Amino acid sequence: MEGRARIAIEAVHPQIDCGRFAVQRVSGDQMVVQADVFSDGHDEVVALLLYRRMGEEQWQENVMRRLDNDRWEGSFVLGEPGFYQYTLMGWVDHFRTWQRDLQKRFEAGQDVAVDLQIGAQILEQAVGEADEGDAARLREAAAALSAQQEQEGAVALGLDSRLSDLVSTCCARGLATRYHKELVVRVDRKKALFSSWYELFPRSLGGEGRHGTLRDCIALLPDVAELGFDVLYLPPIHPIGSSKRKGKANAVEAQPGDPGSPWAIGSEAGGHKAVHPELGTLDDFRDLVREAEKQGIEIALDLAFQCSPDHPYLKEHPEWFRWRPDGTVQYAENPPKKYQDIVPINFETPQWEELWQELKSIVFFWMDQGVRIFRVDNPHTKPFPMWEWLIDQAKEKSQDVIFLAEAFTRPKIMARLAKIGFTQSYSYFSWRNSKAELTEYLTELTRGDTREFMRPNFWPNTPDILTEYLQYGGRPAFMIRLVLAATLSSNYGIYGPVYELCVGKPEKAGSEEYFEAEKYEIRRWDRKGPGNIRELIVTLNRIRRDHVALQQTNNVTFLASDDDSVLFYAKIGTQKKGALLIAVNLDPFRVRTARLSLPLELFGVLPGQSYLLHDLIGGDHSIWQGETTTVRLDPQVNPACIYRISTWQRRESDFDYYF
């Protein structure tokens, strides 16, 4: 340690768990870093933000700006996906300290002849540390200060900010303090932050009496694109086991013709690297990926590290599973629930290294088929170190790969999965219904450290989740939850076509399972059947594409409404004029009229200035003035409004209009 180094660097933000994990960002983001940087005494301090792409030798640097109370801020633009490092450096700047004191003394009318000589000495000392070009300029400036032919001119020269920048840049760092850690930010492609997911079961796409195929899925792509989704997520497409196969409604014994659960992976036809024969071939899947790309859609594949009792792994690698005293394999249980058709992997096997390599090969196999998005089934039931290693391995193969964690589990476990590398995460959104619940949950996600590493993906339903709100709220409930998911989170998804058809019948009272659940049987759907909400889905996805304020999650600001059943919030983009105001009636049964409060300064509206509100859902325009207004929301017709706010402007032509 250099005992003469006087700078302290503290409270560096952002960093996760003292730098143990990487912060998450996307390409093009401004990486903003703050820290407390200070010294003893009253000398001037310089703080630098250093950054580089992982693996590069040369650090780049930006000068940080002082905020208040010794807090400093700097930033840099993040480039292509990958890992970047950042750290800080600070030092006492004797030349700037000299400039500050010189100016005070000169303005007070004091004789500064000696001060000018001191400044010349500082510059002469700097000459020895500068390169040839900078040294020549420093010598010239030192000579001019020493000459002192005219004190006012010498002071002006000494106070030149370009001179202090030169000294600070090239030769003031001999006693600099460098932050003791090099922190990491993981940069993903932009789809990690903004995506619209649609889930369906390909086997339900066939005609009457026919098993649907991947070719049927290709034929459906234009419809998915018309709805406005850019990710099509398929449950497991692998062979399904016959032993212990579940029947309809999760019956313990299957009847002839029952297709079984896609998550019971593996049969004599193959395992995790095979396609279920009735769905088609591997060539069909490759064609699906290619055709989807033409429609602006990516295929997301389910990644479920579990097996049916018929999976080849059980014969080839029995050491990867737990065996009971009676010689039978241990199937999955969540007592008292039993999943006889699922065999969990024993991650504590002594052969764990071989197991990890095989699991990696599964991911790499599907990446080689063009898959770059994986929805990971129950990652919270597998070891954290395995996921951290596997995701790092996948990122080395392609930085574009995205992993969505399907983990409806305890908050700290969900957070850990995000920290170790999962790109997106399912959330508790499905069960947050009231204004207080939604406000509290979104504040938790967007205002604390969670925002630095977790990207929520809001799903109002899944094949496993049919909430009571949807069961009892009817069509209005489906519209309400759709608007909330699509506008509160920049990543959202629905399981269809049951969602757009507003299917809300549960298996039984008190259950979140669907009646005649598609997990266990093939269903036939009239995708444009009566009462569907396709038009609203199309409208919302178009609004999301057209307005950058909806392409991030952490920019939500909750505003006041005088009705507890009306949630009112703003999504503010990089420019105030890109802000959107969203009012949603949370009551699916009753018309609600609410008085809304608008803090106009958030949107660049001057006091007394009128402004235009354009409802992007209904199309209505209205001119408002003042900070309060009233809205009427009928859940049967228009449960929500999304307002674009525009201000009145006057141009050279003296023509008034809104923009």
N, C-alpha and C positions, 0 to 999 in steps of 0.2 A: 504494500500500500504506500502510495506517495503521500507523506504527511502534510505536504503543502497544498494538496487539492482541497478546495473549500466548498465545493458544490454538493448539495443533497438533492437526490431525485427520488420522489415518493409518489404514492397513489397514482401509478400509471394506469390509465384506462383507455381502451378495454383490455382486460386479460381475464382468463377463466381459470379459477382455482390456482392462483399464483403462477399462471403461465403453463400449467400442466396440459391444457387442451387448447386447440386452435379456436380463434374467433371465426365466425362464418360470414362471408360476404359473397357478392356476385360480381362478375366482370363489369367494369365501368363505374362501380361505386367509388365514392370518395371515402378513403379510410381515414377517419378523423381520430386523432389520438390526443389525449390530455394528460397532463402530469403536473405535480408540484415540483418546481425547480427553483432553488433559492440558495443563498449563501449567508454566511455570517456578515455582520456589518451592513454597509450601505452601498457597496460597489454594484455597478451595473452587471447584469448577468445575460448571457446568451444561451439559448436552448435550441438544439437541433434535433429533428426527427430523421433518423436513418432508416433506410428500407432497401430491400432487394428481393428479387425472385429467388426462391430456394435453389441452391446450387451455384448461383452466380458468386463470383469473388468480390466484385466491386459493389460497394454501398453507394446509393444515391442519398442526397440529403436535402431537406427543406428547412429553412429557418422557421421556428415556431413563433407565434405571437403571444404577447402577454395579455391575459384576461384581467383578473383581479386577485388579490390575496395570494400572490406568487403562483397562480395557476396559469399554465401555458397550454396552447393548442396548436397543432400542426396537422397536415393532411397530405395524402398523396393519392393518385388515381390508380386503381387496381386494373391490371391488364387481363390477359387471357387466363382461363382457369388453371389452377395450380396452387402451390403453397408459396407464400411470401413471408419474409421476416421483417420485423421492425424493432427498433430500440431507440434510445435517446442518449444525447450527450449534452453536457453543459459546462460552462467555464465562466470565471470572473473575467470581464472584459475591461482591462485597465485603460485602454484608449477611449472607449465610450464613457467610462467613468471620468476620465480627464476632460472629455468634451463637455459633459454635463456640468462639471464644476467650473470650467473655463467660461461657459456661457453665463452662469450665475454671477461670477465675479465681474465679468466685463459689463453686464447689464447693471450691476451695482456701482459702476464707475471706479472700480479698483484697478490698480496697476497690475497688469497680467504679464509683464515681461518675463518673470521667472517661470510662470506657468507655460509660456510659449516654449521656453528652453526645455522644460520637462517633457512637453509634447514631442519636441524634436528628438529627445533621448529615446522615448518610447518607439518612435518611428525608426531610429537608427538601430535599435535592438531587433526590430522586426525584419530589417534588411537581410540579416543572416539566415532567416528562415524562409524567405521568399524565393521564387524562381527568378530568372534573369530579368524578365519583362516587368514583373511587379516590383522587384528590387530597385530598378531604375526610377520608377515613379515614387517609391518611398524615399529614396535618397533626395530626389528633387523637392519633395514636400518637406523633409526634415531640414534641408538647407534653407528653404524659404522661411520656415518658422524661426530658425536660428538667426537669420539676417535681421528680422524685426524692423525693416525700414519704415514700415507704416503699420502701427499696431492693429488698426481696424481691419485692414486687408489680411494681415496674418491671422487674426481671429476668424475671419470668414473662411480662410483656407483650412484652418484647424477644425472648424465645425462642419466641413463638407461631409455629408453622409456617405458619399462614395468612397472617401478615404477610410472611414471607419469600417465600411463593408469590406474593403480590401484587406485591412489589417486582420479583421475577424476571420475572413475566409482563409487566408494563407498562412497566418503565423501567430495566432493568439491562443493556440490550443495546447501549449506545453504542459499545463497543469489541469487539463480538462478531466471531468469525471464522466465515465460512461456507465449507463445503467447496467446492472449486473446480469440482466437476462436479455436474450434475444427471443422476442415473442413471435408467435406464428398466427397468420390469418389464412384460412382455407378459402380460396376463391372458386366458386362454382359458376357454371353457365347460367344465363338469366332464367331459364326454365325452372331452376331450383327455387326461385323466388315467385315466379308467376306462371301458374298452370291451371288448366281446367280439365278434370278427370271424369271419364265416363266408364263405369264398370258394367259388364254384361257376361252372361254365360253363353259361349258359342254353341253349346249343344242344344240350346233352346231356339236356335235360328232356323231349324229345318222345317219342312212342311209337315202336314198332318201325318203322324206315324213314322217320321223319319228323324234320325239323329242329325242335329246340326253339325256343320263342318267349318273348318277354317276358310274354305271357299265361300261359304255363306257369309262369313265375317267380312271377307273382302267385298262382297256385294253390298254390305251394309255401310261401308265406309263413307259414301257420300251423304248418307243420312246423319251419321255422327258429325261429319263436318258441317252439315247444315245446322245442326243444333249449336255448333260453335265450340265444341270440345277439341282440345289439341293433344290429349292423352287418352288412349283407349286401353283400359286395364282388363286383362283376362285372368280369371282364377286359374289354378294349375291346369295345364293342358296335357299332362302326362298320363300314362296308363293307370287305371284304377284297379286296385286289388279286388279279388273275389271273396277271399276268406274274411269272415267277420264283416262283410259289406253291410252297411246300414240301408234300411229300407226307407220308404216314404215317412215323413214326419219323424225322422230319426229313430225309426223302429229298429230294434236290436237285430231282427232277422229280415233280410231282404227277400222279396218275392221275385219270381222269374221276370226278367225285363227291367227290374229296378237298376238305374245306372250307377248308384253309389255316390259318395262324396268325392269331388275332385281332389280334396286334401288328403285322401287315403291313397298315397302315391306309391305306385309300383306293382307290377305283375310280371308274368312270364314274357310279356311283350316289351319289358324294359322298365327303367327307373326314371331318374330325374333328367336324363339326357335324351329321352324318347318322347314321341308324340302319341297320345292316345289314338289307337288305330281308327276308331270311328270318327275322330276329328279330322284325320287326314295324315299327311306326311310332313317330314321336315322341309321338303321343297315347298309345300303349301304354306308353311309358316314363313319361310323366307320371302315368298311372294307377298304374303300379308304385310310384312314389314316394309317391303318396297312400295307396295300400292298405298299403304297408309302415309308414307312420306310424301307421295304425290298430292295427298289431300291435306298436308300440313299437320298430320297426326303422328304421334309416336306410340308404339306399342309398349305398354308396361306389362311385365311378366311377373306372376306370383312366384316368390322364392320361399318355399316351405321346407325346412330341413326336418322332415319326419317321413315315416314310411308306413305302408300297409304291411300286414303280416306276409304278403307275397312278394315284397320288394327283393330283388336279387341280392341286395346288401346283407340280408339276414342269413343267406347261405354262404356268401363270399366272405363276409366279415362279421361273424357272430360276436366277436369281441367288442363290437361297437354298440352292443345292446345289453340291457339288463335281463337276466334270466332268473325265473322264480324257482324255488326249491322243487316244484313238481315238474320242472323241465320246460315249462311254457315261458314264452317271452312276456315281459312286462309291458302291457299296453298303457295308453295315456289315461290318466284319471285326474279329476278335480273333485275329490269326494264331496258329495255322494255321486257326482256325475261320472259316467264311464264312457270312454271312447274306444270301444273294442276294435274298431277298424284302423286305429292309429297307433303306431309303435314309435315312442320317442327315442332319440339317439342318446346314448350315455356319453356325455362329454367328459366324464371323469375316467374314461377308459385309459389304461396305460399306453394304448396305441393312439393317443390323441394327436400326435403329429401327423401320422398317416391319415387320420380322419380329417384334420384340417386341410391337408393338401387335396383330398378328394372333394371336399366341399368347395374349395377354391376352383377346382376344375369344372364344377357345375356352373358356377358363375361365368367363368371364362368361356365355356362352351356356348352359352347363350349370348354372351357378348360377341362371339365370333359369328353368330347368326344375325347380328345387327341390333340386339337389344341394348339399350342404354339406360333404361328405367326399370327398377325392381321394386315391387311392393313386397316387403318382407313380413311373412306371417309369424306372429308371436315371437319377435326377437328377444323379448324380455325373459324368455324361458331358456335361453342359450347364453353361454358365458360372454361377459363383456370383452375379455382379452381376445377371444376368437373373432368377434365382430370388428374390433379395432384393427386387428391384423388383416382380416379379409378385405375390409373396405380400403385400407391403405394399398393392398395388393391390386385391387380393382382400379383404384385411382392411378396407380403406376401404369396400368395397361391403357386406360383412357380417362382423362380428367373430366370427360363429359358424363360419366356414369352418375346416376342419381339413385339413392336408396330411400324409400319411404318406410318408416317404422310403424307397423300395425301393432301398437302396444297400448292397449287400454289397461293400464296398470297404475301403480302408485307413482305419485309425482316425481319423487327422486330417481326412480328407475327410468322413467321417461326422459328425465333431464340427462341422466348418465348416457343413455343411448344417443342422444343428440350430441353430447360432448365428444363421444368417441368416434363420431363421423357420420351418423345418419343425416341425410340431407334435409328430409322433411319428417314430420311426425303427425300421426293421428292425434286427436285431442279430445278433451271433455266437452267440446262444443255441443255434441248431440244432446247432452243432458242439462244444458244451461238454458233456461227458458224465460225467466223473469228479467226485468230491467236490471235489478240489483245483481243477479247472478251473472248476466252477460257483461255488465260494466266491470264488476270485480275481476272476472276471469280475463277479459281483454286487457285490463290494466296490468294484471300480473304478467301476461305474455309480452306486453309491449313497452312497459316502463321500467322494468328491473333488468338485472343481468341476464335473465332468460332470453331477452331479445338478441343477445350477442351470439347465441349458439343454437337456438331452437327456431325452426320455421314450422308453424302449425299448418296443417291441411284440414280444413273444415268439411266434414261429411255429415249431412243431416240424416243419412241412413246408410246401412251396409247390409249384406245378406244375413248378418248376425244381429243387426240392430234395427228394430222397428220400435221407436220410442212411444211412450204413452201419449205424448203430445200429438204425434202423427196419427195414432190409432183413434183418438177421440176428436181431433180437430178438423178432420175431413180435408177437403180440397183447399180451403183457406190456410190450414196449417202447413200444407206442403208448399204453398206459395210463400208464406212468411219465412219458413226456415230456408228456403232457396235464396231469397233476397239477403237474409242475414249471412248465410255462408258465403255467397258470392261477393258481398261488399265489405264484410268485416275482415276476411282473410284474402290475401292475394292468391293462395292455393286453396282450391276447393274441389269437391267431387260429389257425384251421386251414383247410386246403384240403380240402374235402369233395366228394362223400361218400367219397373214397378213405380219408380219415383214420378216420372212424368205422367203416369196413369193414376197417380194418387192412390195406390194400393195400400190400405192400412189395416187389413184384417189380420189379427194375430192368431197364433196356433191355439191359444187359450187365454183366458183372462189372467192378467198378471205376468204374461210372458212377452218377451221382446222378439220371439221367433215369429217368422211369417207363417201364415196358414198355407199349407202345401208348399213349403219352403223349397226354393229352387236349388238349394244346396244338395237336396236328396232326390229330386225328380226333375224331369224335363217339362218345362211349361211352354204353352203356346200363347203368344201375346199379340194383340192388335195394337201395334205401336202407336197408332193415331186414333185410338178408341175415344169414345165420348168422355168429356170431362177432363181431357188431358191438358197439361200446362206447357206444352211445347213452345207456344208463342212467347211466353214469359221467359223460358230458358234461352231461346234465341236472342231475345231483347237484352237480357242481362249479360250474356256472353259478348254480345256486340258492344255494349257499354263498357265492359271490362277491357276489351281490346282498344277501344277508342280513347280511354281516359287513364292517363298514367297514375292518377291518384288512387286507382283501384288495383294497381300493379305492385303494391307493397302493403304490408300489414301494420307496420309499426307507426304509421302516420295517422292513426285514428284519434280523434278528440271527441269526447262525449259532451253534449250540450244539454241545456235544461229544457224539459217539457213539463207541463203541469199535470200530466196524466201518467201514472205509473205503468200504464199499459202501452205507452208510446215511447219507443226508444229513438232518440234523436242524436245524430253524431255527424261529424265532418271527416272527410278524407282529404287531406291537403297534399297536393303534389309539390314539386320543386318550386313552382311559381304559384303565388296566391290565386291568380286567375284560373288555375287548373283545379281549384277546390270543388268538391262535391258535398252537398248536404243531403243526408239520408234520414227519412222519418219512416218508422215501421210500426204498425199496429201489431203488438204481440198477442192480442186477444183474438183468437180465430172465430169467436162467436158473436161479437158485438161491434157495431160502428163506434169508433172513438174520435172525439174532437179534442184536440190539444192545442194549447198556446205554447209556441216555441220561442226560445230566446236565441238570438243570433249575435255573438260578439263580432261586430262588423270589422273591427280592426284586424281580425284574423284573415280577412279576405280582401283587404286593401280598399274597403269602402269608407269614404270620408263621412264625418258627421253631417247629417242632413242630406246626403246624396241618395238619390233613388237608384234602384238596381233591378235587373231583370232576373227572374227565376224561371228556368225552363225545366219542366218535369220530363226527364229522359225516358221514363216508362210510359206515362200517359200522353206525353206530347204537349201538354198545356203550357202556355206562357202567361206570366203575370208580373206586373211591376209593383215592387214593394218599396217601402221607406220606413226607416226606424228599425229598432232592434228586437221587435216582437211581431209575431204574426200567428194566425190560426190555421190549422190544417184539419181536414176531415178525412178519415181513412176507413173505408168500408172493406172488411176482410173478404167479402164475397166478390168484390169488384176490383178494388185497388187498395190492398193492404199496405202498400208502401209507395213512397215517392222518392225519386233520386233527382235532386235539383242541381243544375249547373248554374252558378251565380255569375252574372256579368254586370259590369259597371257602365254607366252612361259616359260617353266621351264626346268631345268636340274637336273637330278637325279643321284644317285650313279652309276647306270648302264651306265651313259653317253649317255642315250637315250633321245633325245629331243622329247617332245610332248606337246600338249595343254591339259589342264584339265578344 
